[in-house]
């Protein structure tokens, strides 16, 4: 019985010792983070100065030390700290942006713009912070500043202003779908832009059955094509790919093996017939695309 009680007591003692030995460092880092987030630069400088002395290989600590020094107006020391952070591999977009602020504060306009441009190349994506920076008041009137701000906005939402990503916007909305030949109600669909406007997200529900599904449509900038991933409530999944050609979103699939050993290829098209009407036309082929059979033909009418 004594030995059974001794084990948890020893374990608790060990955990207590480990916690006590780790707590000064953890507490210091936590306090530094709190001061940094609150922009309490006096406290942050003091705490991060201790941290970089204790851990001279931490690029993150050197970066935050530099930003905090800049917050106090100690720009020469901030410059040295940021260059140290850069050498230690701190995130390039953050370091380049902070270097731009420091050089702007030091009155070195050309170097500020140079580092700001590099921050954009590295993916800096906080246009609101850039617009509000008091350091950039001295360079905001320069003709090069506005395009850099535009690049920051593009980095933040790269799909928003890319023409290819907007080609399928005509399908966005709430729709009542009917069969094209006879106008019989077929389903309803809610389609929206999501994930930074990079994805056209379809939500389909059939009216005549319990069938439902979703599709995720996005422009693949690497392959220069549109892709659709359809999934449904019966375990189905279809991958389409294609392009927006002559005003039509034109999708195909590969030849997909079926349970009966045949192969099916699909051809799916979306016709933008008016601001309030879209036709969705699907065909299938079992002979590699030599002949095609209509699978379904729907007309989407925008809900009022």
C-alpha positions as CSV (number, residue, x, y, z in Angstrom):
1,X,0.0,0.0,0.0
2,X,2.8,2.4,0.9
3,X,4.5,1.8,-2.5
4,X,1.2,2.4,-4.3
5,X,0.9,5.8,-2.6
6,X,4.6,6.6,-3.2
7,X,4.4,6.5,-7.0
8,X,1.8,9.3,-7.5
9,X,3.5,11.4,-4.8
10,X,6.9,11.1,-6.6
11,X,5.2,11.9,-10.0
12,X,3.5,15.0,-8.6
13,X,6.9,16.1,-7.0
14,X,8.6,15.6,-10.4
15,X,6.0,17.6,-12.3
16,X,6.3,20.4,-9.7
17,X,10.1,20.5,-10.1
18,X,9.9,20.6,-13.9
19,X,7.2,23.3,-13.8
20,X,9.3,25.4,-11.4
21,X,12.4,25.1,-13.5
22,X,10.6,26.1,-16.7
23,X,8.5,28.8,-15.3
24,X,11.0,31.8,-15.3
25,X,11.6,31.4,-19.0
26,X,8.0,30.8,-19.8
27,X,6.9,33.7,-17.7
28,X,9.4,36.0,-19.3
29,X,8.4,35.1,-22.8
30,X,4.7,35.4,-21.9
31,X,5.2,38.8,-20.3
32,X,7.2,40.0,-23.3
33,X,4.5,38.9,-25.7
34,X,1.8,40.6,-23.6
35,X,3.8,43.9,-23.6
36,X,4.5,43.6,-27.3
37,X,0.8,43.0,-28.2
38,X,-0.2,46.0,-26.0
39,X,2.5,48.1,-27.6
40,X,4.0,48.8,-24.2
41,X,7.4,49.4,-25.8
42,X,9.3,50.3,-22.7
43,X,8.4,47.0,-21.1
44,X,8.8,45.1,-24.3
45,X,12.3,46.4,-24.9
46,X,13.3,45.5,-21.4
47,X,12.0,42.0,-21.7
48,X,13.1,41.2,-25.2
49,X,16.5,42.6,-24.5
50,X,16.8,39.9,-21.8
51,X,15.4,37.2,-24.1
52,X,17.9,37.9,-26.9
53,X,20.7,37.8,-24.5
54,X,19.5,34.4,-23.1
55,X,18.7,33.1,-26.6
56,X,20.8,34.9,-29.2
57,X,19.8,32.5,-32.0
58,X,16.1,33.3,-31.9
59,X,15.2,35.4,-35.0
60,X,11.7,36.0,-33.6
61,X,13.0,37.5,-30.4
62,X,15.4,39.7,-32.3
63,X,12.6,40.8,-34.6
64,X,10.3,41.8,-31.8
65,X,13.2,43.5,-30.0
66,X,13.8,45.6,-33.1
67,X,10.1,46.5,-33.5
68,X,9.9,47.5,-29.9
69,X,13.1,49.6,-30.1
70,X,11.5,51.3,-33.1
71,X,8.4,52.0,-31.1
72,X,10.6,53.9,-28.7
73,X,12.2,55.9,-31.5
74,X,15.6,54.1,-31.0
75,X,15.9,53.5,-34.7
76,X,19.7,52.9,-35.0
77,X,19.5,50.1,-32.4
78,X,16.2,48.9,-34.0
79,X,18.0,48.6,-37.4
80,X,20.8,46.5,-35.9
81,X,18.3,44.2,-34.2
82,X,16.2,43.8,-37.3
83,X,19.2,43.0,-39.4
84,X,20.1,40.3,-36.8
85,X,16.6,38.9,-37.1
86,X,17.0,38.8,-40.9
87,X,20.2,36.9,-40.7
88,X,18.6,34.4,-38.3
89,X,15.8,33.7,-40.8
90,X,12.9,35.6,-39.3
91,X,9.9,35.9,-41.8
92,X,11.2,38.0,-44.6
93,X,7.9,39.9,-45.3
94,X,7.8,41.1,-41.6
95,X,11.4,42.0,-41.4
96,X,11.4,43.9,-44.7
97,X,8.3,45.8,-43.7
98,X,9.8,46.8,-40.4
99,X,13.1,47.8,-42.0
100,X,11.1,50.0,-44.4
101,X,9.5,51.8,-41.4
102,X,12.8,52.3,-39.7
103,X,14.5,53.7,-42.8
104,X,11.5,56.0,-43.3
105,X,11.8,57.2,-39.7
106,X,15.5,57.8,-40.3
107,X,14.6,59.9,-43.4
108,X,16.2,57.4,-45.9
109,X,13.4,57.5,-48.4
110,X,15.0,55.4,-51.1
111,X,16.0,52.6,-48.7
112,X,12.5,52.7,-47.2
113,X,10.8,52.2,-50.6
114,X,13.4,49.5,-51.5
115,X,12.6,47.4,-48.4
116,X,8.9,48.1,-48.7
117,X,8.9,46.8,-52.3
118,X,10.8,43.7,-51.1
119,X,8.2,43.1,-48.4
120,X,5.5,43.1,-51.1
121,X,7.5,40.5,-53.1
122,X,7.7,38.4,-50.0
123,X,3.9,38.4,-49.6
124,X,3.3,41.2,-47.1
125,X,-0.5,41.5,-46.9
126,X,-1.6,44.1,-44.3
127,X,-2.6,47.2,-46.3
128,X,-4.5,48.7,-43.3
129,X,-1.4,48.7,-41.2
130,X,0.6,50.1,-44.1
131,X,-1.9,52.9,-44.6
132,X,-2.0,53.8,-40.9
133,X,1.8,53.9,-40.4
134,X,2.9,57.3,-39.3
135,X,6.4,56.4,-40.5
136,X,5.3,56.3,-44.1
137,X,3.8,59.9,-44.1
138,X,7.1,61.1,-45.5
139,X,6.9,58.6,-48.5
140,X,3.2,58.2,-49.0
141,X,3.2,61.1,-51.6
142,X,5.8,59.3,-53.7
143,X,4.4,57.9,-56.9
144,X,5.8,54.5,-56.0
145,X,3.9,54.2,-52.7
146,X,0.4,53.7,-54.1
147,X,1.3,50.8,-56.3
148,X,3.0,49.1,-53.3
149,X,-0.2,49.6,-51.3
150,X,-2.2,48.1,-54.1
151,X,0.2,45.1,-54.1
152,X,-0.4,44.7,-50.3
153,X,-4.2,44.6,-51.0
154,X,-3.6,42.1,-53.8
155,X,-1.5,39.9,-51.5
156,X,-4.2,40.0,-48.9
157,X,-6.9,38.9,-51.4
158,X,-5.1,37.6,-54.5
159,X,-8.2,36.2,-56.1
160,X,-10.3,39.4,-55.7
161,X,-8.6,41.3,-58.4
162,X,-7.4,38.6,-60.7
163,X,-9.6,38.5,-63.9
164,X,-9.5,34.7,-64.2
165,X,-10.8,34.2,-60.7
166,X,-13.8,36.3,-61.5
167,X,-14.9,34.4,-64.6
168,X,-17.4,32.2,-62.8
169,X,-19.0,35.0,-60.7
170,X,-22.1,34.9,-63.0
171,X,-23.1,31.7,-61.1
172,X,-23.0,33.3,-57.7
173,X,-26.4,33.8,-56.1
174,X,-29.6,32.0,-54.9
175,X,-31.3,30.0,-57.6
176,X,-34.4,28.0,-58.4
177,X,-33.4,25.3,-60.9
178,X,-35.8,23.8,-63.4
179,X,-35.4,21.3,-66.2
180,X,-34.7,23.2,-69.4
181,X,-36.9,21.2,-71.8
182,X,-40.1,21.4,-69.8
183,X,-39.5,23.9,-66.9
184,X,-40.2,21.3,-64.1
185,X,-38.8,22.3,-60.7
186,X,-35.6,20.3,-60.0
187,X,-33.8,21.9,-57.1
188,X,-32.5,25.0,-55.3
189,X,-28.9,26.1,-55.0
190,X,-27.1,28.7,-53.0
191,X,-23.8,29.7,-54.6
192,X,-21.3,32.1,-53.0
193,X,-17.7,33.3,-53.1
194,X,-15.7,32.2,-50.1
195,X,-12.2,31.6,-48.8
196,X,-10.9,35.0,-49.8
197,X,-13.1,35.0,-52.9
198,X,-10.9,32.2,-54.3
199,X,-13.6,29.6,-54.3
200,X,-17.1,29.5,-55.9
201,X,-19.0,27.3,-53.4
202,X,-22.2,25.6,-54.6
203,X,-24.8,24.1,-52.3
204,X,-27.4,22.0,-54.1
205,X,-30.6,20.4,-52.8
206,X,-32.9,18.4,-55.1
207,X,-36.6,19.0,-54.8
208,X,-37.8,15.6,-55.9
209,X,-35.5,13.5,-53.7
210,X,-33.2,13.7,-50.7
211,X,-30.2,14.1,-53.0
212,X,-27.9,17.0,-52.1
213,X,-24.3,18.0,-52.8
214,X,-21.7,20.7,-52.9
215,X,-19.1,21.8,-55.4
216,X,-15.9,23.7,-54.9
217,X,-14.8,25.7,-58.0
218,X,-11.5,27.5,-58.2
219,X,-9.1,28.7,-60.8
220,X,-5.8,26.8,-60.7
221,X,-3.2,29.4,-61.6
222,X,-0.5,26.9,-61.9
223,X,-2.2,24.8,-64.5
224,X,-4.1,27.8,-66.0
225,X,-7.5,26.1,-65.8
226,X,-10.6,26.0,-63.7
227,X,-11.3,22.9,-61.5
228,X,-14.5,21.7,-59.8
229,X,-14.7,19.2,-57.0
230,X,-18.2,17.8,-56.6
231,X,-19.2,15.8,-53.5
232,X,-22.6,14.6,-52.4
233,X,-24.6,12.8,-49.8
234,X,-24.4,9.3,-51.4
235,X,-20.6,9.2,-51.4
236,X,-20.1,10.5,-54.9
237,X,-17.1,12.6,-55.9
238,X,-16.4,14.0,-59.4
239,X,-13.4,16.1,-60.4
240,X,-13.9,18.4,-63.4
241,X,-11.4,20.7,-65.1
242,X,-11.6,23.1,-68.0
243,X,-11.7,26.7,-69.0
244,X,-13.9,29.7,-69.5
245,X,-14.2,29.8,-73.3
246,X,-16.4,32.1,-75.5
247,X,-18.5,33.1,-72.4
248,X,-19.1,29.4,-71.4
249,X,-17.6,27.6,-68.4
250,X,-16.5,24.4,-70.1
251,X,-15.6,21.4,-67.9
252,X,-14.5,17.8,-68.6
253,X,-13.6,14.8,-66.5
254,X,-11.1,12.1,-67.3
255,X,-12.4,8.6,-68.2
256,X,-13.5,7.4,-64.8
257,X,-13.8,3.6,-64.1
258,X,-17.3,2.4,-63.1
259,X,-18.4,-0.7,-61.1
260,X,-19.3,-2.5,-64.3
261,X,-15.7,-2.1,-65.6
262,X,-16.8,0.6,-68.1
263,X,-15.4,4.1,-68.2
264,X,-17.4,7.3,-68.1
265,X,-16.3,10.8,-69.3
266,X,-18.4,13.8,-68.5
267,X,-18.7,17.2,-70.2
268,X,-20.3,19.9,-68.0
269,X,-21.1,23.4,-69.3
270,X,-22.4,26.6,-67.8
271,X,-24.0,29.2,-70.1
272,X,-24.4,32.7,-68.8
273,X,-27.7,33.5,-70.5
274,X,-28.5,36.7,-68.6
275,X,-27.9,38.3,-65.2
276,X,-30.8,36.2,-63.9
277,X,-30.4,33.0,-65.8
278,X,-27.8,30.3,-66.2
279,X,-28.0,27.0,-68.1
280,X,-26.2,23.9,-66.7
281,X,-25.8,21.2,-69.3
282,X,-24.2,17.8,-68.6
283,X,-23.3,15.1,-71.1
284,X,-21.6,11.7,-70.6
285,X,-19.7,9.4,-72.9
286,X,-18.7,5.7,-72.5
287,X,-16.6,5.6,-75.7
288,X,-13.9,8.1,-74.9
289,X,-15.8,11.1,-76.2
290,X,-16.8,9.8,-79.6
291,X,-20.5,10.0,-78.8
292,X,-22.3,11.8,-76.0
293,X,-25.6,11.3,-74.1
294,X,-27.4,14.1,-72.3
295,X,-27.2,13.4,-68.5
296,X,-29.2,16.4,-67.4
297,X,-30.1,19.9,-68.6
298,X,-31.1,22.6,-66.0
299,X,-31.9,26.2,-66.1
300,X,-31.1,28.3,-63.0
301,X,-33.5,31.2,-62.4
302,X,-32.2,33.8,-59.9
303,X,-34.5,34.1,-56.9
304,X,-36.1,37.6,-56.6
